[in-house]
Amino acid sequence: MGEFEGTSINVDKKLFLDNNHTPPNGESITELDNRVIDFLNMLKENYNDRKVLVVTHNGVIRSFSRILNKDFKRINNLQTLTFNID
């Protein structure tokens, strides 16, 4: 989120982010997804037959949803989400 971190999302910011622009001092949706893909590949290579706890924020959860083609409902703070990666 770069300089958008900690600020409320208004229409202009949402349009900016939805169109895969890079926020000031941040990363684009594509860059985030590529980072998460690398992380998922590392999990598959090193922990394929094990359960792993991942603690993260909404941006990464939304990235999981896009990459894994799963429709995750909105997750509230301190809720858990369980899924398998193949």
C-alpha positions as CSV (number, residue, x, y, z in Angstrom):
1,M,0.0,0.0,0.0
2,G,3.0,2.3,0.3
3,E,1.9,5.8,1.3
4,F,-1.8,4.6,1.3
5,E,-1.0,2.3,4.3
6,G,-3.1,3.3,7.3
7,T,-5.4,5.6,5.4
8,S,-9.0,5.2,4.5
9,I,-9.8,3.9,1.0
10,N,-11.7,6.5,-1.0
11,V,-13.0,6.2,-4.5
12,D,-9.8,7.7,-6.1
13,K,-7.5,5.3,-4.2
14,K,-9.7,2.3,-5.0
15,L,-9.7,3.2,-8.7
16,F,-6.0,3.6,-8.6
17,L,-5.4,0.2,-6.9
18,D,-8.0,-1.6,-9.0
19,N,-6.2,-0.6,-12.1
20,N,-3.0,-2.1,-10.9
21,H,-1.1,1.1,-10.5
22,T,1.7,1.2,-8.0
23,P,0.9,3.5,-5.0
24,P,3.7,5.9,-4.0
25,N,6.4,4.0,-2.2
26,G,4.4,0.8,-2.6
27,E,3.9,-2.2,-4.8
28,S,1.4,-3.0,-7.5
29,I,-1.2,-5.8,-7.3
30,T,1.0,-7.8,-9.8
31,E,4.1,-7.3,-7.7
32,L,2.2,-8.4,-4.6
33,D,0.8,-11.5,-6.3
34,N,4.3,-12.4,-7.6
35,R,5.7,-12.1,-4.1
36,V,2.8,-14.3,-2.7
37,I,3.3,-16.9,-5.5
38,D,7.0,-17.2,-4.5
39,F,5.9,-17.7,-0.9
40,L,3.3,-20.4,-1.8
41,N,6.0,-22.2,-4.0
42,M,8.4,-22.1,-1.0
43,L,5.6,-23.6,1.2
44,K,5.0,-26.4,-1.3
45,E,8.7,-27.2,-1.7
46,N,9.5,-27.2,2.0
47,Y,6.2,-28.0,3.9
48,N,4.1,-29.9,1.4
49,D,3.0,-32.6,3.8
50,R,2.6,-30.4,6.8
51,K,0.2,-27.8,8.3
52,V,1.5,-24.3,8.3
53,L,0.2,-21.3,10.2
54,V,0.4,-18.0,8.2
55,V,-0.4,-14.8,9.9
56,T,-0.9,-12.0,7.5
57,H,-3.0,-9.0,6.4
58,N,-6.0,-8.5,4.1
59,G,-3.9,-7.6,1.0
60,V,-2.1,-11.0,1.1
61,I,-5.4,-12.8,1.8
62,R,-6.9,-11.2,-1.3
63,S,-3.8,-12.2,-3.2
64,F,-4.2,-15.8,-2.1
65,S,-7.8,-15.6,-3.3
66,R,-6.7,-14.4,-6.8
67,I,-3.9,-16.8,-7.2
68,L,-5.7,-19.9,-5.9
69,N,-9.0,-18.9,-7.7
70,K,-10.9,-19.1,-4.4
71,D,-13.7,-16.8,-3.3
72,F,-12.7,-16.0,0.3
73,K,-15.3,-14.1,2.2
74,R,-14.1,-11.0,4.1
75,I,-12.1,-12.0,7.1
76,N,-12.5,-10.0,10.3
77,N,-9.6,-9.5,12.7
78,L,-8.7,-12.6,14.6
79,Q,-10.7,-14.9,12.3
80,T,-9.1,-17.9,10.7
81,L,-9.1,-19.1,7.1
82,T,-8.1,-22.6,6.2
83,F,-7.2,-23.8,2.8
84,N,-5.0,-26.3,1.0
85,I,-2.5,-25.5,-1.8
86,D,-2.0,-28.1,-4.4
